[in-house]
Amino acid sequence: MLSKRKTLQEIVEEWKKNEHVVYWHTVPEREAKVVPYPESLHPKLRESLEKRGISALYTHQKDAYEAVEAGKNIVAVTPTASGKTLCYNLPVLQTILHNPDARALYLFPTKALAQDQKSALNEIIAEIEATIYCDTYDGDTSPVIRQKVRKAGNIVITNPDMLHSGILPHHTKWVSLFENLRFVVIDELHTYRGVFGSHVANVIRRLKRICRFYGSEPQFICTSATIANPKELAETLTGKEAVLIDRNGAPAGKKHFVFYNPPVVNPVLHIRKSAVLEAKSIASELLKHRIQTIVFAKSRVRVELLLSYLQQLVKHELGSRSIRAYRGGYLPSERRAIEKGLRSGEIYGVVSTNALELGVDIGQLQACVITGYPGTIASTWQQAGRAGRRQEESVVVMVASSSPLDQYIIQHPSYFLERNPETARLNPNNLIILVDHVKCAAFELPFRRGETFDGVDVEEVLEFLTEERVLYRRGEKWYWMSDSFPAHGISLRSASQENVVIIDISQTGAHRVIGEMDRFSAMTLLHEEAIYLHQGIQYQVETLDWEEKKAYVREVDVDYFTDANLAVELKVLEEDRKRETSAAEIGFGDVMVLAKATIFKKLKLETHENIGSGPIHLPEEELHTNAAWISIKREWLPHWNDARLEQGLIGIAHVLQSVAPLFLMCDPSDLHVVAQVKSVHNEQPTIFFYDRYPGGIGLSDALYQVMGQVLAEAKQMIERCPCESGCPSCVGTDAWSTHAKSDAKRLLHMLK
């Protein structure tokens, strides 16, 4: 029998008394701010909106419509489920209704989002009884539909990868699109950062170049989750000045944000109870009272663990089909069915990797449980935005793991709640990425003497490619001279020219390529016996053929991950900037990194306990990139011996590897931290932070600007950790000395 069902409000009141709730934050409800329809809005569009019960627009929707109508490029920034789609659908449909030849190109980072938009748009098109053809163009599109989209598509919905390799190189088949392209819509703008964003910015440069060739100049309409620099990101990505639309008019119900820290189960190592087990308990409490809940977990293993437990728990009361998982690897039909069930209320709970962080239409749920800090403030608010119907109360519970990053966030709620979300960084002029796209652009259209690549002088690059016999010059033009076309060999997710291809051999006789990785990252992530995660699925590397650049992997289900040690020799090639404090010297410049993977460890998923290790047999790799560094002046360390100094520096490096990404909106693996007792550069004890991509993507450059804040946060993280001499939540387990924690604190105190 089901016990008396509690309301969300009753559960919330009970949780307020829980000793492991370390902080409680309530976001007050917000009234809608609405304004009348614009005078110029087409009567058919007005009628369609009124049929849906929309009698007025939110302020941001009208602001966006009017800015686009005035010919401006825009970036609209409002929270999840605030009606951002009307910011682009209204002006696009308005234009096509007045001019049936007009075209629009929509870019979404995932196929699920593209399918959502296609459905929503076609509903509106049917209601307004217009002859507007809208369809998706991606890897799943059939040849018959592809031909129709190319010839007659008023609105073409695709993704950056397809634009890069399937549309731009074949622009002669898309003449009607490029001649009449009025709008380019870029949704989920905040996902275009780092290497991926740097590539996409160059794809946009190629798109604009082809548009100019066909005589069009499209406007850009971007939408983004809340980040610190949306206008700057939009302008860097599109190469166009943009107007920021951020006067959010959407309503929101009251939202409780609960910071939950599991109990300590190993006081010596200061390891806490599994975040997954605690998330299970919290989610089951909500589900057994039929409160519609989403649980976010970081990997496929955690998703499946949570799903099986929750289904078992509620199968007699709700039926096991009422709790579902949602992740990459599911068939599109399965994902659509789950999305529909969530919207209708037939499904009470869903456990997801970050696949549901983006704006896939699942309606609004009442509760959200986040298993471990997602890595950025922006991502956390995206996940939290899944809870809360427009006018109803909702709750978000963030359950911390034992990791330094999680413990820092859970013990510093003000950091999370009072700071702006992170700044998204990209570097379109990274030379390796730029050269790749100049090759693609030259294949698409010859370069003329004096022509820039969207304002970037590339004549030296063209001359270099001519010497390499990739291009040939005839008169005033450079032409592509190879048989193959370059886009197929260039991944938008890597800055390396020599990628390792990852091949799944799980099915006998049905080998398939599931991804690729730059050689430098492959040393530590694709060595033999490594556990490689792809779309949340665990694979073990069976063989790594370094010469042929192929990694053969097989699907497994294990309760550990692997972490490789990298022996790094780092030399400063050129110092671009430097500043000094009384005790330290802070620098930024070009560096050469010589790295050799030595051994790997097997670490348990939840506790990070070391359960095994093995050697790695790979050659040394060289990387030219950018780095920021901080050196302690030797005169401040008269009585320190090198062994003790090394332990203190290793401890600081461990903390900084966790703290730095907080400021940079990057994955911890994008930036590497190396400690040297005596650096070759200045013979001082030095900690280097380098971009793990050839040529750098701007992370260490940004870190140079905020080094003082990063060091202050690291010092607080160590000081507030309750362990005695160091643990996984502060200075890590590599700093073996009993003095490691106190020495790290003393060194950071000097650097403040």
Secondary structure, DSSP 8 states (H G I E B T S, - for coil): -------HHHHHHHHTT-TTEEEEEEE--B---EE---TTS-HHHHHHHHHTT--SEEHHHHHHHHHHHTT-EEEEE--TTS-THHHHHHHHHHHHHH-TT-EEEEE-SSHHHHHHHHHHHHHHHHHTT----EEE-STT--HHHHHHHHHH-SEEEE-HHHIIIIIGGGGGGGHHHHHSEEEEEE-SGGG--HHHHHHHHHHHHHHHHHHHHHT---EEEEEE-S-S-HHHHHHHHHSS-EEEE------B--EEEEEE---EEETTTTEE--HHHHHHHHHHHHHTTT--EEEE-SSHHHHHHHHHHHHHHHTTTT-GGGEEEE-TTS-HHHHHHHHHHHHHTS--EEEESGGGTS------BSEEEEES--SSHHHHHHHHTTB--TTS-EEEEEE--SSHHHHHHHH-HHHHHHS--------TT-HHHHHHHHHHHHHHS-EETT--BTTB--HHHHHHHHHTTSEEEETTEEEE--SS-GGGG--TT---SSEEEEEE-SSTT--EEEEEEEHHHHHHHSSTT-EEEETTEEEEEEEEETTTTEEEEEE---SEEEEEEEEEEEEEEEEEEEEE-SSEEEEEEEEEEEEEEEEEEEEETTT--EEEEEE-----EEEEEEEEEEEE-GGG-TT--HHHHHHHHHHHHHHHHHHHHHHHTS-GGGEEEEEESS-TTTSS-EEEEEESSTT--SHHHHHHHTHHHHHHHHHHHHHH---SS--TTTT-SS--STTHHHHHHHHHHHH-
